[in-house]
Amino acid sequence: MPGKRLGVKDCFGQSGTLPELKEEYELSTRHIAQTVGEIVKKKYSEALSTSFNKGGTMKKLGFIGLGNMGKGMALNLVKAGYPLTVHDIRPEPVRELVKAGARAASSAREVAANSEIVITMVTSSPHVEQLMYGPNGVLAGLKKGGIIIDMSTIDPLVTRRIAAAAAEKGIGMLDAPVSGAPPKAADGTLSIMVGGSKELFEQCQPILKVMGEKIIHAGNVGMGEVVKLANNLAAVIAGIGVFEGFLFGVRLGADPRILYDVMSASSGNSWVLQTRVPYPNVIPQSPANEDFAPGFTADLMAKDLGLILSAAEAVKIPLLAGSLTRQLIEAARAAGYGSKDWSVVAKIIQRLAGEET
């Protein structure tokens, strides 16, 4: 009859009118398409993650520098299944990596000769240059088409010079300094700031993701170093504010735990507050709990501040708070605290106020 809506059942036995069933069918179709799309996207991502594989064989990696950070990073690469050749001036971490499945090499050149991608993680610009150049260096051993990923925190100008020398040999380079303490290196949750071409960055992401949780492409080669140093500058200056805030509050009678609770819930909150309260037993993992055991040492922070101030001078940027902070860090080193966590500078600030430390 005209105008009558017929009641029917769909193939699943669900009752409804034809318009209702049509709408349900369209919704189901869209849901299926979305689900299939998600599956395809996942499989595509998995394919990208193995883009460095040839015929099922993973790219051969080299790792130089098995210190507090590098050892954990290298172990994660072995656990992920990458064939890894390692080198360090100390035999103990090399033996640990070999036990985990890596192969030992006697020089940077030997690492490079047995690798398609070489990762370096050492402490300073001169150390990186020493590894790269000369008859026993990485550039002497790495074949054309190879890649260098330097994860050290060094002078961006040094990074760019090395990248230029590598390019002359047909070798690509990324600078990929990291943020995070040794526990994050061990569990693969570092933040990694990467400088280099977009193409090279995309190619190396599967490897970087083994070592880091947040991977950021910062721009052309050298820019990873620039943004890492800018971050360190902001963090260490914020630290001085936290340490002085606690000194002020405690001197006037406040309980450090109350200070922490107030700052955590207020505008004084920061990464430094959450990780480096300068009084012991306020938070679980502050270096102050263990007589300022590192973490990131005062020596390394002094090195980074030196790089920052040198680069700032070259481009005529006055860094007033950065300059004062460096002097406080140098005072901590002069007091014999260079191998302590950099937050030991709180002791220097307390001494200037006449506190017993």
One Martini backbone bead per residue (centre of mass of N, CA, C, O) as a GRO file, in nm:
protein
  357
    1MET     BB    1   0.099   0.033   0.017
    2PRO     BB    2   0.090   0.353   0.025
    3GLY     BB    3   0.336   0.455   0.268
    4LYS     BB    4   0.428   0.185   0.354
    5ARG     BB    5   0.641   0.031   0.592
    6LEU     BB    6   0.841  -0.229   0.562
    7GLY     BB    7   0.904  -0.520   0.732
    8VAL     BB    8   1.236  -0.654   0.788
    9LYS     BB    9   1.517  -0.875   0.736
   10ASP     BB   10   1.825  -0.930   0.772
   11CYS     BB   11   2.103  -1.146   0.752
   12PHE     BB   12   2.099  -1.132   1.093
   13GLY     BB   13   1.780  -1.096   1.186
   14GLN     BB   14   1.718  -0.796   1.175
   15SER     BB   15   1.484  -0.569   1.242
   16GLY     BB   16   1.324  -0.345   0.994
   17THR     BB   17   1.340  -0.101   0.792
   18LEU     BB   18   1.476  -0.014   0.503
   19PRO     BB   19   1.612   0.253   0.595
   20GLU     BB   20   1.740   0.137   0.850
   21LEU     BB   21   1.907  -0.090   0.711
   22LYS     BB   22   2.068   0.096   0.528
   23GLU     BB   23   2.207   0.255   0.753
   24GLU     BB   24   2.337   0.008   0.891
   25TYR     BB   25   2.499  -0.084   0.646
   26GLU     BB   26   2.670   0.175   0.613
   27LEU     BB   27   2.799   0.165   0.893
   28SER     BB   28   2.931  -0.115   0.861
   29THR     BB   29   3.101  -0.047   0.614
   30ARG     BB   30   3.268   0.178   0.747
   31HIS     BB   31   3.385   0.003   0.973
   32ILE     BB   32   3.529  -0.200   0.794
   33ALA     BB   33   3.705   0.005   0.644
   34GLN     BB   34   3.847   0.113   0.896
   35THR     BB   35   3.968  -0.154   0.990
   36VAL     BB   36   4.128  -0.215   0.735
   37GLY     BB   37   4.293   0.047   0.741
   38GLU     BB   38   4.435  -0.014   1.010
   39ILE     BB   39   4.573  -0.273   0.917
   40VAL     BB   40   4.731  -0.152   0.684
   41LYS     BB   41   4.884   0.059   0.851
   42LYS     BB   42   5.026  -0.143   1.034
   43LYS     BB   43   5.171  -0.303   0.809
   44TYR     BB   44   5.321  -0.057   0.697
   45SER     BB   45   5.479   0.007   0.955
   46GLU     BB   46   5.622  -0.268   0.965
   47ALA     BB   47   5.763  -0.233   0.694
   48LEU     BB   48   5.922   0.022   0.773
   49SER     BB   49   6.076  -0.113   1.019
   50THR     BB   50   6.212  -0.310   0.774
   51SER     BB   51   6.370  -0.122   0.558
   52PHE     BB   52   6.672  -0.238   0.645
   53ASN     BB   53   6.602  -0.493   0.499
   54LYS     BB   54   6.761  -0.780   0.333
   55GLY     BB   55   6.615  -1.059   0.289
   56GLY     BB   56   6.582  -1.053   0.626
   57THR     BB   57   6.841  -0.877   0.678
   58MET     BB   58   6.987  -0.694   0.897
   59LYS     BB   59   7.146  -0.433   0.962
   60LYS     BB   60   7.468  -0.338   1.017
   61LEU     BB   61   7.601  -0.246   1.329
   62GLY     BB   62   7.761   0.021   1.510
   63PHE     BB   63   7.926   0.078   1.843
   64ILE     BB   64   8.056   0.379   2.007
   65GLY     BB   65   8.026   0.395   2.338
   66LEU     BB   66   7.995   0.229   2.670
   67GLY     BB   67   7.857   0.392   2.877
   68ASN     BB   68   7.602   0.487   3.070
   69MET     BB   69   7.438   0.512   2.794
   70GLY     BB   70   7.550   0.326   2.559
   71LYS     BB   71   7.505   0.043   2.675
   72GLY     BB   72   7.193   0.041   2.679
   73MET     BB   73   7.154   0.105   2.379
   74ALA     BB   74   7.308  -0.141   2.266
   75LEU     BB   75   7.141  -0.364   2.403
   76ASN     BB   76   6.876  -0.296   2.253
   77LEU     BB   77   6.981  -0.371   1.970
   78VAL     BB   78   7.033  -0.666   2.031
   79LYS     BB   79   6.742  -0.737   2.125
   80ALA     BB   80   6.626  -0.650   1.830
   81GLY     BB   81   6.850  -0.813   1.624
   82TYR     BB   82   7.105  -0.663   1.570
   83PRO     BB   83   7.396  -0.654   1.420
   84LEU     BB   84   7.681  -0.601   1.648
   85THR     BB   85   7.951  -0.369   1.670
   86VAL     BB   86   8.202  -0.302   1.923
   87HIS     BB   87   8.348  -0.008   2.109
   88ASP     BB   88   8.594   0.043   2.378
   89ILE     BB   89   8.833   0.142   2.615
   90ARG     BB   90   8.667  -0.057   2.784
   91PRO     BB   91   8.625  -0.398   2.851
   92GLU     BB   92   8.365  -0.451   3.019
   93PRO     BB   93   8.130  -0.361   2.822
   94VAL     BB   94   8.218  -0.541   2.592
   95ARG     BB   95   8.172  -0.811   2.733
   96GLU     BB   96   7.870  -0.766   2.781
   97LEU     BB   97   7.792  -0.745   2.478
   98VAL     BB   98   7.901  -1.017   2.388
   99LYS     BB   99   7.721  -1.185   2.576
  100ALA     BB  100   7.454  -1.065   2.424
  101GLY     BB  101   7.578  -1.076   2.089
  102ALA     BB  102   7.815  -0.923   2.019
  103ARG     BB  103   8.092  -0.766   1.851
  104ALA     BB  104   8.427  -0.716   1.867
  105ALA     BB  105   8.648  -0.427   1.847
  106SER     BB  106   8.971  -0.247   1.822
  107SER     BB  107   8.827  -0.019   1.637
  108ALA     BB  108   8.666   0.214   1.455
  109ARG     BB  109   8.734   0.094   1.181
  110GLU     BB  110   8.634  -0.195   1.237
  111VAL     BB  111   8.348  -0.122   1.285
  112ALA     BB  112   8.295   0.010   1.004
  113ALA     BB  113   8.381  -0.239   0.823
  114ASN     BB  114   8.123  -0.408   0.980
  115SER     BB  115   7.930  -0.170   0.874
  116GLU     BB  116   7.649   0.043   0.774
  117ILE     BB  117   7.604   0.158   1.071
  118VAL     BB  118   7.725   0.424   1.284
  119ILE     BB  119   7.742   0.461   1.637
  120THR     BB  120   7.790   0.744   1.855
  121MET     BB  121   7.888   0.773   2.230
  122VAL     BB  122   8.030   1.054   2.355
  123THR     BB  123   8.158   1.348   2.538
  124SER     BB  124   8.315   1.504   2.289
  125SER     BB  125   8.442   1.664   2.026
  126PRO     BB  126   8.732   1.538   2.025
  127HIS     BB  127   8.633   1.244   2.039
  128VAL     BB  128   8.481   1.241   1.773
  129GLU     BB  129   8.714   1.324   1.589
  130GLN     BB  130   8.897   1.084   1.662
  131LEU     BB  131   8.697   0.867   1.549
  132MET     BB  132   8.673   0.976   1.244
  133TYR     BB  133   8.970   1.023   1.203
  134GLY     BB  134   9.201   0.871   1.033
  135PRO     BB  135   9.323   0.545   0.989
  136ASN     BB  136   9.119   0.451   1.257
  137GLY     BB  137   8.859   0.559   1.147
  138VAL     BB  138   8.544   0.566   1.034
  139LEU     BB  139   8.605   0.694   0.745
  140ALA     BB  140   8.812   0.456   0.673
  141GLY     BB  141   8.583   0.207   0.698
  142LEU     BB  142   8.343   0.327   0.560
  143LYS     BB  143   8.130   0.286   0.318
  144LYS     BB  144   7.972   0.368   0.061
  145GLY     BB  145   7.644   0.447   0.193
  146GLY     BB  146   7.685   0.504   0.465
  147ILE     BB  147   7.616   0.564   0.824
  148ILE     BB  148   7.605   0.831   1.063
  149ILE     BB  149   7.534   0.831   1.428
  150ASP     BB  150   7.554   1.102   1.640
  151MET     BB  151   7.483   1.098   2.010
  152SER     BB  152   7.635   1.324   2.092
  153THR     BB  153   7.726   1.620   2.280
  154ILE     BB  154   7.810   1.887   2.063
  155ASP     BB  155   7.938   2.088   1.843
  156PRO     BB  156   7.774   2.190   1.564
  157LEU     BB  157   8.028   2.259   1.390
  158VAL     BB  158   8.157   1.982   1.409
  159THR     BB  159   7.929   1.823   1.286
  160ARG     BB  160   7.940   1.969   1.005
  161ARG     BB  161   8.229   1.888   0.933
  162ILE     BB  162   8.186   1.584   0.937
  163ALA     BB  163   7.957   1.575   0.729
  164ALA     BB  164   8.129   1.686   0.495
  165ALA     BB  165   8.344   1.461   0.496
  166ALA     BB  166   8.141   1.232   0.448
  167ALA     BB  167   8.017   1.331   0.178
  168GLU     BB  168   8.283   1.296   0.011
  169LYS     BB  169   8.240   0.962   0.064
  170GLY     BB  170   7.924   0.890   0.059
  171ILE     BB  171   7.829   0.976   0.357
  172GLY     BB  172   7.600   0.980   0.599
  173MET     BB  173   7.443   1.217   0.848
  174LEU     BB  174   7.357   1.217   1.198
  175ASP     BB  175   7.233   1.406   1.464
  176ALA     BB  176   7.146   1.239   1.806
  177PRO     BB  177   7.078   1.356   2.071
  178VAL     BB  178   7.003   1.312   2.421
  179SER     BB  179   6.734   1.262   2.666
  180GLY     BB  180   6.835   1.118   2.962
  181ALA     BB  181   6.894   0.873   3.168
  182PRO     BB  182   7.016   0.561   3.210
  183PRO     BB  183   6.734   0.426   3.250
  184LYS     BB  184   6.632   0.520   2.966
  185ALA     BB  185   6.849   0.375   2.804
  186ALA     BB  186   6.774   0.086   2.906
  187ASP     BB  187   6.443   0.115   2.822
  188GLY     BB  188   6.402   0.299   2.555
  189THR     BB  189   6.306   0.631   2.659
  190LEU     BB  190   6.426   0.839   2.497
  191SER     BB  191   6.514   1.151   2.378
  192ILE     BB  192   6.542   1.245   2.023
  193MET     BB  193   6.752   1.473   1.842
  194VAL     BB  194   6.741   1.540   1.487
  195GLY     BB  195   6.994   1.584   1.238
  196GLY     BB  196   6.900   1.611   0.895
  197SER     BB  197   6.775   1.460   0.655
  198LYS     BB  198   6.466   1.342   0.596
  199GLU     BB  199   6.545   1.079   0.457
  200LEU     BB  200   6.745   0.977   0.672
  201PHE     BB  201   6.554   0.986   0.906
  202GLU     BB  202   6.350   0.779   0.797
  203GLN     BB  203   6.552   0.543   0.771
  204CYS     BB  204   6.643   0.556   1.098
  205GLN     BB  205   6.395   0.521   1.284
  206PRO     BB  206   6.394   0.220   1.368
  207ILE     BB  207   6.654   0.250   1.537
  208LEU     BB  208   6.572   0.488   1.724
  209LYS     BB  209   6.317   0.338   1.849
  210VAL     BB  210   6.486   0.142   2.024
  211MET     BB  211   6.609   0.397   2.210
  212GLY     BB  212   6.333   0.566   2.175
  213GLU     BB  213   6.024   0.746   2.232
  214LYS     BB  214   6.118   1.040   2.129
  215ILE     BB  215   6.123   1.158   1.791
  216ILE     BB  216   6.303   1.448   1.657
  217HIS     BB  217   6.295   1.663   1.386
  218ALA     BB  218   6.508   1.960   1.372
  219GLY     BB  219   6.672   1.934   1.095
  220ASN     BB  220   6.954   1.992   1.000
  221VAL     BB  221   7.260   1.944   1.039
  222GLY     BB  222   7.306   2.027   1.397
  223MET     BB  223   7.010   2.069   1.525
  224GLY     BB  224   7.017   1.864   1.748
  225GLU     BB  225   7.228   2.015   1.917
  226VAL     BB  226   7.084   2.283   1.953
  227VAL     BB  227   6.823   2.181   2.103
  228LYS     BB  228   6.968   2.037   2.331
  229LEU     BB  229   7.118   2.284   2.449
  230ALA     BB  230   6.868   2.455   2.502
  231ASN     BB  231   6.746   2.261   2.705
  232ASN     BB  232   6.980   2.261   2.912
  233LEU     BB  233   6.972   2.559   2.975
  234ALA     BB  234   6.684   2.568   3.090
  235ALA     BB  235   6.721   2.350   3.312
  236VAL     BB  236   6.962   2.470   3.480
  237ILE     BB  237   6.828   2.739   3.546
  238ALA     BB  238   6.583   2.618   3.689
  239GLY     BB  239   6.751   2.483   3.911
  240ILE     BB  240   6.845   2.735   4.056
  241GLY     BB  241   6.560   2.819   4.143
  242VAL     BB  242   6.499   2.570   4.314
  243PHE     BB  243   6.741   2.590   4.513
  244GLU     BB  244   6.674   2.877   4.617
  245GLY     BB  245   6.386   2.820   4.712
  246PHE     BB  246   6.467   2.614   4.929
  247LEU     BB  247   6.659   2.786   5.089
  248PHE     BB  248   6.459   3.004   5.166
  249GLY     BB  249   6.245   2.822   5.305
  250VAL     BB  250   6.426   2.674   5.514
  251ARG     BB  251   6.549   2.925   5.657
  252LEU     BB  252   6.230   3.010   5.734
  253GLY     BB  253   6.107   2.699   5.827
  254ALA     BB  254   6.053   2.505   5.607
  255ASP     BB  255   5.944   2.216   5.481
  256PRO     BB  256   6.054   2.041   5.213
  257ARG     BB  257   5.787   1.883   5.162
  258ILE     BB  258   5.603   2.128   5.148
  259LEU     BB  259   5.746   2.270   4.921
  260TYR     BB  260   5.700   2.050   4.714
  261ASP     BB  261   5.389   2.046   4.720
  262VAL     BB  262   5.351   2.340   4.635
  263MET     BB  263   5.521   2.349   4.372
  264SER     BB  264   5.377   2.110   4.224
  265ALA     BB  265   5.089   2.292   4.242
  266SER     BB  266   5.253   2.521   4.095
  267SER     BB  267   5.457   2.751   3.922
  268GLY     BB  268   5.730   2.588   4.031
  269ASN     BB  269   5.709   2.373   3.841
  270SER     BB  270   5.934   2.098   3.730
  271TRP     BB  271   6.165   1.879   3.630
  272VAL     BB  272   6.362   1.938   3.857
  273LEU     BB  273   6.165   1.902   4.092
  274GLN     BB  274   6.095   1.593   4.007
  275THR     BB  275   6.432   1.502   4.022
  276ARG     BB  276   6.604   1.758   4.215
  277VAL     BB  277   6.589   1.769   4.510
  278PRO     BB  278   6.823   1.914   4.750
  279TYR     BB  279   6.680   1.722   4.955
  280PRO     BB  280   6.651   1.452   5.132
  281ASN     BB  281   6.368   1.248   5.122
  282VAL     BB  282   6.134   1.376   4.932
  283ILE     BB  283   6.208   1.203   4.687
  284PRO     BB  284   6.292   0.898   4.556
  285GLN     BB  285   6.520   0.999   4.297
  286SER     BB  286   6.717   1.185   4.419
  287PRO     BB  287   7.052   1.251   4.436
  288ALA     BB  288   7.042   1.349   4.742
  289ASN     BB  289   6.994   1.057   4.861
  290GLU     BB  290   7.311   0.982   4.729
  291ASP     BB  291   7.517   1.215   4.737
  292PHE     BB  292   7.492   1.294   4.428
  293ALA     BB  293   7.448   1.077   4.236
  294PRO     BB  294   7.465   0.988   3.925
  295GLY     BB  295   7.358   1.094   3.638
  296PHE     BB  296   7.446   1.420   3.557
  297THR     BB  297   7.727   1.568   3.552
  298ALA     BB  298   7.910   1.847   3.617
  299ASP     BB  299   8.112   1.807   3.389
  300LEU     BB  300   7.896   1.785   3.160
  301MET     BB  301   7.757   2.055   3.212
  302ALA     BB  302   8.007   2.227   3.162
  303LYS     BB  303   8.042   2.143   2.871
  304ASP     BB  304   7.768   2.244   2.766
  305LEU     BB  305   7.800   2.540   2.857
  306GLY     BB  306   8.047   2.593   2.682
  307LEU     BB  307   7.904   2.547   2.411
  308ILE     BB  308   7.686   2.760   2.444
  309LEU     BB  309   7.866   3.017   2.495
  310SER     BB  310   8.029   2.993   2.236
  311ALA     BB  311   7.790   3.013   2.037
  312ALA     BB  312   7.677   3.280   2.146
  313GLU     BB  313   7.926   3.452   2.085
  314ALA     BB  314   7.930   3.405   1.772
  315VAL     BB  315   7.613   3.546   1.769
  316LYS     BB  316   7.569   3.768   1.989
  317ILE     BB  317   7.462   3.634   2.277
  318PRO     BB  318   7.331   3.714   2.578
  319LEU     BB  319   7.394   3.497   2.879
  320LEU     BB  320   7.340   3.561   3.193
  321ALA     BB  321   7.232   3.307   3.340
  322GLY     BB  322   7.431   3.110   3.203
  323SER     BB  323   7.693   3.234   3.317
  324LEU     BB  324   7.629   3.199   3.619
  325THR     BB  325   7.581   2.895   3.611
  326ARG     BB  326   7.865   2.817   3.526
  327GLN     BB  327   8.008   2.924   3.782
  328LEU     BB  328   7.865   2.730   3.976
  329ILE     BB  329   7.965   2.471   3.844
  330GLU     BB  330   8.269   2.537   3.877
  331ALA     BB  331   8.259   2.546   4.185
  332ALA     BB  332   8.185   2.248   4.217
  333ARG     BB  333   8.439   2.138   4.083
  334ALA     BB  334   8.645   2.282   4.275
  335ALA     BB  335   8.511   2.110   4.526
  336GLY     BB  336   8.497   1.799   4.396
  337TYR     BB  337   8.201   1.757   4.209
  338GLY     BB  338   8.225   1.654   3.906
  339SER     BB  339   8.104   1.342   3.955
  340LYS     BB  340   7.853   1.461   4.026
  341ASP     BB  341   7.566   1.573   4.023
  342TRP     BB  342   7.471   1.884   3.916
  343SER     BB  343   7.284   1.939   4.177
  344VAL     BB  344   7.531   2.004   4.371
  345VAL     BB  345   7.508   2.318   4.345
  346ALA     BB  346   7.335   2.352   4.601
  347LYS     BB  347   7.578   2.356   4.795
  348ILE     BB  348   7.697   2.622   4.702
  349ILE     BB  349   7.451   2.796   4.764
  350GLN     BB  350   7.447   2.726   5.066
  351ARG     BB  351   7.734   2.831   5.136
  352LEU     BB  352   7.682   3.129   5.056
  353ALA     BB  353   7.462   3.126   5.310
  354GLY     BB  354   7.609   2.952   5.555
  355GLU     BB  355   7.578   2.658   5.513
  356GLU     BB  356   7.587   2.336   5.612
  357THR     BB  357   7.732   2.049   5.394
   0.00000   0.00000   0.00000
